Amino acid sequence: MFIINTIMSFIRKIKIGKRTYLAEVKSIREKGKVRQKFIRYIGTEIDGKPAKRVLTKDIAVKSVKRSLDILCIDSIAKELGITSIKNKHFLALVYSQLLEKRSISKLEDWLRFTEIPSVLGIEDASTKELYESLTDIDGEEFERIDSNMHNIFTKYDDSTDVAVIDVTDTYFEGDSEEIQRRKGKDGKIKKLLQLGLAVSFKKGFPLFHKKYQGNLSNMQIYKDMALELRERGMKSVIIDRGMMSPENLQMTLTLQLKVIAGLKKTPTISSRFLSRISRDEIYSLKNMVKLKNTDVFINTFDYNEGKLIAVYNPSLEVVKKQLNFNRDTDVADPFIGYSLI
């Protein structure tokens, strides 16, 4: 007569350091003693629950998609209220342009390898739908988003009463608007739009933007944007010399706006102020101002209820003179290397 003892296997917890491992074992009798025989490793215990072991050979990659930076952008967009835009294909354009400066015609394939469609709940981000989304956003919706963003930015940047203004060219290829062809800053002759953008002084947060026809000068654009600044309660503005003129300076003072602006070296200003500067006097240690990449030398004058700063940059003088030499010209400009603020 034979007696067969069958002992079922069981799970044993093995604690090593701070981790608890799970192993399948069974008891066997060997030389009159009972001991446990290891069968297989199962996994670990996490929060009192078993976590199944996954072997590397059992892992297969189905797809790789750009994810983390998109989730960051989406989180910021939600805080700013941008995700309230109903057309999600337009949002896909916004997200993609922050990550990759690609033309719309090349975005469809690229979007498939990102989490943008999933995050925005878009099933098919076709080129056609991306193009058509540009016509679905009206000015009223933009103004509402601008206002919401401004309220949020004021929490992070206390310089929102100071605006830095600049204007950029953008080419328009469509035929839905009557836009004349004009030569842009890069020399191309196409249908041209100009975008005026005001940003905060410290962080560069956008405050507002406006669209203009390409045939307007920067001085004309500044007149309109200055009125917008005043209506929004801003107190100061920083602009480049292409926007400033005697007329615009007077308008700025009338609006009771403080201004930091570049000024053109007109014959009147040059003879009135720059001609009074001694090169040996300004080019001295007491007049030196250290900038990030160079040193400049300044002289200050009273001017139109404020100060006119003449800036002499020896490095710029050398560069400009060398350019003239390369062109086989020697322009008799006694104020080369000077700029005005």
C-alpha positions, 0 to 999 in steps of 0.5 A: 500500500502506497501513501501519496502526500500532495501538498499545494503550493502557496504564496510566501512574502519575503521582506528585503529592506523596505520592499516586500516580494512575493514568491510561489513556494511549496513544502516538500519533505527531504531526508525526513525534514520539511522545507520550502521549495521555490517555484517562481517569482510573482512580483511585489506587494504595493500598499498591501496588494500584489503587483504582477511581475511583467517580464521585459520580453512581454513588453511591446511598444505600440506607439510613441507620442509626444506627451509631457510638454503638451500636457504642460501647455494644456495645463497653462491654457486651462489656467488662462481660459484659452481652452474655452475656445469652442473650435478645438482644431484651432486650439490644436494649431495654437498648441502645435505652433508653440512646439513646432513652427510648421506650416498647416499643410504639414501638421496633419501627419505630425499631430498623429505622433503627439497627444494633442488630438487626445488631450483636445478630444479630436478624432481627426485633425485633417489639414482641411479642418485645421485651415477652416478653424482659422475662420471660426474665431471672431474678434469678440471671442479673442477680446474675451480671452485677452481680457481673461489673460490680462487679469491672470497675468497681473497676479504674476507681473506687477509691471502691467501698467508699463507696456512694451510695444512692437510691430511685426509684418506678416504675409497674407495669402488669402483673398477674403480681404482686400489687402494691397501688396507691399514690400515688407521689412525682409524685402519681399513684395506680397500682401502684407498685414501688420500686427501691433503687440503690447507686452508687460515690461518685466515678464513680457506677458501679452497685454493686447494686440491689434491688426493693421493694414500693411500700408500704415507706418509705425508712427500711425500705428503707435497713435492708435495703440497709445490711445488703447494703452490709455483706455486700459489704464496703463501709465508708461510705454516703451517703443523704438525710434520707428514709432516716435516723431515730434507729433507722437511725442506731444500726443504721448505727453497729452495722454499723460503717458510716460515714455522711453523711446528711441529718437532719430538723429534728425539734423535739428536734434543733432545740431542742437544736442550732439554737436555740443558733446565733446568726444573726449568728455563723453568717452570717460569712466564717469560716463560709462554704463556697463551693458550685458555685452558691451560698454556705452557712454552717455550724456544727458540733456533736458528735453520736452519735459523729460530727458534726452540721453545721447548714447555713444557706442565705440564698438558700434562706431567701429563696425559702421565705419568698417561697413562703409570702408567695405563699400568703398565709401567714407561718409562724413558723419561726425555722429556715427556710433551715437544713438538717442533715447 
